[in-house]
Amino acid sequence: MITARMEKELNAQIKAEYESAFIYMSMAAWAHKHAYFGTANFMWKQAKEEEEHAMKFVDYLKDVDGNIEIPGLAKPEGSFKSLLDIFEKGLEHEKYITSRIHNLVTIADEDGDYATSDFLQWYVSEQVEEERNFRDIVKMLKMVSDHANGIMMIDSKLGAR
Ligand code: OFO
């Protein structure tokens, strides 16, 4: 049995995960338009993963007989300066999601909600990986700066995801 505030927060997280998907879809569309096809591939796949993150919360709410609210979503930013801009924004977004997940764990602990706390541990680990992925790409992009060959090499590597 989850508390009312946990139910509300889990629904808010469903929204946050779908917003993540929208943000990465928007980045994918921009990258495709600018012929960064590797990045576009990376971001379409990232968006798909975010939908899966959202659905894990939906399934968990079903398991605990919680109410599920389907959220409305805001239109994401659609214009970016560069690949570095995209991945820096992605990294900042993932840090924001990490802080949200940690807040959920805090609430579960406060509520004595061991089941939700256990469920959330997957997301705690996932966020370490998510931040690492974006941070590594930001580092590589900073290393090559505005050298076209380097940028294209990184973009091509991202196409292999
Ligand atoms: Fe990118 O981890 Fe979910 O939101």
Boltz pocket constraint, residues with backbone or C-beta under 6 A from the ligand:
constraints:
  - pocket:
      binder: B
      contacts: [[A, 16], [A, 17], [A, 20], [A, 49], [A, 50], [A, 53], [A, 94], [A, 97], [A, 126], [A, 127], [A, 130]]
      max_distance: 6.0
